Amino acid sequence: MNARAPHARLVFASCLALTVMFGTGVAGTQGTDKTIYVSALDAEGRPVTDMTVADFAVREDGTQDREIVSAVLATEPVDIAMLADTSGGGDEYVHDIRAGFKAFVQDVLAKSPKSQLALWEFGQAAVRVQDFTSDLAELEKDVTRIYPKQKAPSVLLEAIYDASEALAKRETPHRAILSLNLEPGDEQSSQEPKKVNASLQKSRAQLWSLSVQKGTLKNAQRDLVLNTLVRNAGGRREYIVTQSAIEQYMKRFAAALTSQYALTYKRPSGSAQVVQTGSRRPGVTVVAGIFAPR
C-alpha cells in the first residue's frame, strides 16, 4: 500500500494555492452563522470523536479568523454518490471492488440508517445504476453487478460532475461523493475540469477518492485534476497497490463520513471565497474543503 497524496492539515496558507487551477466564486451573506462538515482523523485515519470548539480553527480568505460557536458530531443523514470504475482491464479486481463497496454501504447504513446512497459506473459512459436509497439489500444487489466493460475508456470526470449535479438537488446539506478508480486509466471524459469544480462548489459535496494503482501512472493530467478536486471539495485521496486493501480503505472512508462534525462559525459581515479549517489538537488532522459556505 502506498499513500502518496498529502492530507489536509493546519497549514492555512497552502489551501489558498488550490484556487489557482480553478478559482472559487463569491459566497455568503451578511451577519450569519455558517456551518461546514468536517472530519477529524488521527494518524491512522481513524475518526476522533471527542473534539470541542477549542480544538478547531477556522479562517476565511487567508486572513480572517472566525469565532467557532459549536462543534458537534453531525446527526443529519449523509447522501453519498458512489462511483465505480467499470472501464476495461479491471477483471481481476472485480471481487475486491464489489467487497469494498458492499462493506462501505453496510458500514454507512449501520451507523446512519437514514443516509441514502446511489451508485454510478463510469466505463464508456457515466451511468446511474441505482438512485439514492437507504435499502441495504437493493444496494448490495447492485454492487454485485459491478463489472468492467471490455476496452471501455474511463469517464471519471463526467461521473463526478453528474453525481455532483444530482447531489445539489438533495434536501440534506450533508453530501459526499465516493469514487474508486483504477490507475492507469484511459480517461476520455469530455467534461471540463473547471465545470466539474464549479459543480462541486455548487453542491458542497465532499470527494473521497480511492485509486488502485495496477500499473505505471500514465495520465498525469487526470491525476492532477483529481487531486485538486479532492482538496477543493474536501475529502481524501488514497492510492493503494494491493487490491485486497480496497475493503479496508472503503471502511475507513465510511467511518470518517459517518463521524463528521457540524462545525458552525460566525461570519460577521460580507462574503467569503475560501474557508480554511484546521486542528489545534496535536496528532489530529481536520479534513475539509475550501469552498466557503453560502
Residue, then its C-alpha position, 0 to 999 in steps of 0.5 A: m500500500n502506498a499513500r502518496a497524496p498529502h492530507a489536509r492539515l493546519v497549514f492555512a496558507s497552502c489551501l489558498a494555492l488550490t484556487v489557482m487551477f480553478g478559482t472559487g466564486v463569491a459566497g455568503t451573506q451578511g451577519t450569519d452563522k455558517t456551518i461546514y462538515v468536517s472530519a477529524l482523523d488521527a494518524e491512522g485515519r481513524p475518526v476522533t470523536d471527542m473534539t470541542v470548539a477549542d480544538f478547531a480553527v477556522r479562517e476565511d480568505g487567508t486572513q480572517d479568523r472566525e469565532i467557532v460557536s459549536a462543534v458537534l458530531a453531525t446527526e443529519p443523514v449523509d447522501i453519498a454518490m458512489l462511483a465505480d470504475t467499470s472501464g476495461g482491464g479491471d477483471e481481476y479486481v472485480h471481487d475486491i471492488r464489489a467487497g469494498f463497496k458492499a462493506f462501505v454501504q453496510d458500514v454507512l447504513a449501520k451507523s446512519p440508517k437514514s443516509q441514502l446512497a446511489l451508485w454510478e459506473f463510469g466505463q464508456a459512459a457515466v451511468r446511474v445504476q441505482d438512485f439514492t436509497s437507504d435499502l441495504a439489500e437493493l444496494e448490495k444487489d447492485v454492487t454485485r453487478i459491478y463489472p468492467k466493460q471490455k476496452a471501455p475508456s474511463v469517464l471519471l470526470e463526467a461521473i463526478y460532475d453528474a453525481s455532483e449535479a444530482l447531489a445539489k438537488r438533495e434536501t440534506p446539506h450533508r453530501a459526499i461523493l465516493s469514487l474508486n478508480l483504477e490507475p492507469g486509466d484511459e480517461q476520455s471524459s469530455q467534461e471540463p475540469k473547471k465545470v466539474n469544480a464549479s459543480l462541486q462548489k455548487s453542491r458542497a459535496q465532499l470527494w473521497s477518492l480511492s485509486v488502485q494503482k495496477g500499473t505505471l501512472k500514465n495520465a498525469q493530467r487526470d491525476l492532477v485534476l483529481n487531486t485538486l478536486v479532492r482538496n477543493a471539495g474536501g475529502r481524501r485521496e488514497y492510492i493503494v497497490t494491493q487490491s485486497a486493501i480496497e475493503q479496508y480503505m472503503k471502511r475507513f472512508a465510511a467511518a470518517l463520513t459517518s463521524q463528521y462534525a457540524l462545525t458552525y462559525k460566525r461570519p460577521s459581515g460580507s462574503a467569503q471565497v475560501v474557508q480554511t479549517g484546521s486542528r489545534r489538537p496535536g496528532v489530529t488532522v481536520v479534513a475539509g474543503i475550501f469552498a466557503p459556505r453560502 
